[in-house]
């Protein structure tokens, strides 16, 4: 089994495509060897235990604490802090960051086509944008495919992306270059244990899935805003 329990063929996505079931054919299917040399029974290939990130439909009941952000549930390592980035004009949540000893981790989920392959396009565009901004960018092969490393001044960045069923999960860690060796492992550990809640509503490809804050965090922010106001 692969990451999501079955193989998915990658495909390219256009920005004007939507991710409702009516807009896409299901491309799932076996694409391996279609014949055998003899009549010997062949057991199904087992790639080992299924690992995340998980779609909510396939998420394990492992009892691990995760911060519920609505569209994504993210583990918060011991000793980490949570920072919320707000849009000052709309008052909506722009991002939630997990500040670890090795850098700031941000995990975001986006609507994607059923055919998958969105991260291939996004990672290429991201690399081009970073280079245009003066960053030194390198690309490599990681646990889920393409990983990007970038150096911007004294800051080291690492990006990973995972294509799931009608969603794409992107993770990034930003921190000092002195912590760059340990940072990718921290990022992968958080991404690997994350759960995506895509929902059934049709959405344009690349639309960020909405973030909702846990009640305790939302109450803390409201209290702080009241004090400042």
Number of C-alpha atoms within 10 A of each C-alpha: 14 14 21 18 13 10 14 22 14 17 14 12 20 13 10 8 16 23 21 18 14 8 12 13 10 11 14 13 10 11 9 6 6 6 6 9 5 7 6 7 7 8 6 7 7 9 10 9 10 16 15 24 27 25 20 16 10 14 17 15 6 6 6 10 11 16 14 18 18 16 20 26 21 24 19 21 16 7 8 15 13 14 14 15 12 14 11 9 6 8 9 13 15 15 17 19 20 21 20 20 15 22 26 22 25 21 23 24 26 23 26 31 30 27 22 22 20 28 27 18 13 15 19 13 12 15 20 13 12 15 16 10 10 12 19 15 17 13 15 9 10 13 11 16 13 17 20 20 20 20 21 17 11 9 16 22 23 23 24 25 27 24 27 27 17 24 28 26 26 19 19 24 26 24 21 17 17 12 15 20 11 12 25 22 12 18 24 23 14 21 27 18 19 24 25 28 18 24 14 10 10 16 19 17 22 23 14 18 21 17 18 16 16 12 10 8 13 13 12 11 15 11 12 11 10 9 8 7 6
